[in-house]
Amino acid sequence: MRQEQDKTLVSTNFFFRDQTNFVRGKVRDVYTVKEDYVVMVASDRISAFDHVLTNAIPYKGQVLNQIASKFLDDTQHILANWKINEVDPHVTIGYKCQPYAVEFVVRGYLAGHAWREYSAGKRIICGEVLPDGLKENDKLPQPILTPSTKAESGHDLDISYDEIIAQRIIKKKELQKLKEYALALFAHGSAHASTRGLILVDTKYEFGKRDEEIILIDEIHTPDSSRYFYTDTYQEIQGKDQQQKQLSKEFVRQWLISEGFQGKEGQSIPTMNPEFVEAISQRYIELYESITGDVFIPRSYSDIDKTIEDKVNHFFSNQH
């Protein structure tokens, strides 16, 4: 019988049938099978400031995997995506795609990185011109696309639409299509959020290609890739120049800052006490229920490694 503190999936080390590759990301363990499929395991690791934190968070992987799975299903009318099947609460199997080297960040409000750039005096962010006089978390005149390229290490780097074309990273015609997809996904996500009493503030999309078709990959509209505000208190809080209540892991970043950690050289990652770990777990469950409107059903962690391995191998044994 697992003890309460063992109720996490920290990391995996599977050897699935016909497995050809394995990559461990900050949060996800990604397996390639038969060169055509990926098995994406959402672990319970949590990262902030580009570092994996010391403690894992019970049910976090399940929350992220199931939110992403739901919204991948809900957006198939906009474009195809990589998902084939959610075989386990922590695991989704999908098609292997060739990813674009650019992440597509759509912003409807001036928050996070964009606000930090704006408050430092910038009025052009990734080629998008912003008006003077905006406050943190103000709604933008219209959603903007602020792409970024993957850095070899550390933070992603801002890049403009025109720079992507000039550097021949993506062809102009394809880039225009990707922009249209990103904005359409954001509009759909915003409309869904409003039905849940939420505002989709900003989010990140990743795309790839499979058989020359553009495919949506990775996660979508999760609290790790998106920022949400509460609709009912938004105007009042903005009017008072106060910080918005957020449905994201921003509260974990704030705790780390209070403990003297921002991922800078020489800083040590603080260890969370069990009470704070439980509070984060409960917050992620709250996020799940708020965003999806579904009741969260906690999975069993008993024999989780064998359960996942059996489910994945069973899936591929039935593939022809």
Order of alpha helices (4+ residues) and beta strands (2+ residues): beta-beta-beta-beta-beta-alpha-beta-beta-beta-beta-alpha-beta-beta-beta-beta-beta-alpha-alpha-beta-beta-beta-alpha-beta-alpha-alpha-alpha
